[in-house]
C-alpha cells in the first residue's frame, strides 16, 4: 500500500472515530406494555405512543410525549420517571387540548412491580392530566413537553446512555381506550448500534487492503515476464 494511500486511510479512520463519538442530540423511544390487561389495548399504546428526548441546552433534558395523529382512541394520562441523572422537573408545556400538572396520582406507575427491577418513580418525577382526566390527557395528534434540569456535572449524553442501559426509565399510564380499559408502558431502551461510519471504515479498510495486495501482485507478475 502506497504512503499516500496509508495517509488517506488514517485520515478516514480519524474522521470515522470523531463521527462515532459525537455526542447525541436526540433520540425517539417507543414503549412496551407491562400490564397486559388486553392485548389489543397494549398494541395500540405500543404503536401510537412515543417520547423524543432532546437537548435544549442550559443543562436540561426535554421529553416530548406524542400520541400518533389519526390513531385509535387512547390518552396518555400519567408520566413517570425512574432514577437517572435527572435533578428536578423544571417545566411542563402543554400542547393544545392537553393539561398536565406535576405530581401524578397514583404516585408510582400502575403495574410498575410487573417488571424487574420494579419501576420506582423518583420523588417529584411525575405528572398527570387534570380533570377531566382522559380529555385533558395526550390524545391522538396531541403532545406534551416536560423539561428536567440535570445533576451538577452531568450531560445530556449521560441521559441517553442511561436510557440505553436502564438506569433511567420512562413510564406512561394510558386510558381512554374504546374498551374502557387502561394499560401501563415503559420505554424501550435506546438502541446502541455500531455507528455507520465505523462499518464504512471497516469495509473501506478491507477494500483498500485488497487493492494494495493486487497492485503488489501485478508488479511482481510484470517483473517476472
Secondary structure as UniProt FT lines:
FT   HELIX           3..20
FT   STRAND          26..29
FT   STRAND          31..33
FT   HELIX           39..48
FT   STRAND          49..54
FT   TURN            58..59
FT   STRAND          60..67
FT   TURN            69..70
FT   STRAND          75..82
FT   STRAND          86..94
FT   TURN            96..97
FT   STRAND          100..102
FT   TURN            110..111
FT   HELIX           112..114
FT   TURN            123..124
FT   STRAND          126..129
FT   TURN            133..136
FT   TURN            140..141
FT   STRAND          143..150
FT   TURN            152..153
FT   HELIX           156..165
FT   STRAND          169..175
FT   TURN            178..179
FT   STRAND          183..187
FT   HELIX           196..223
//
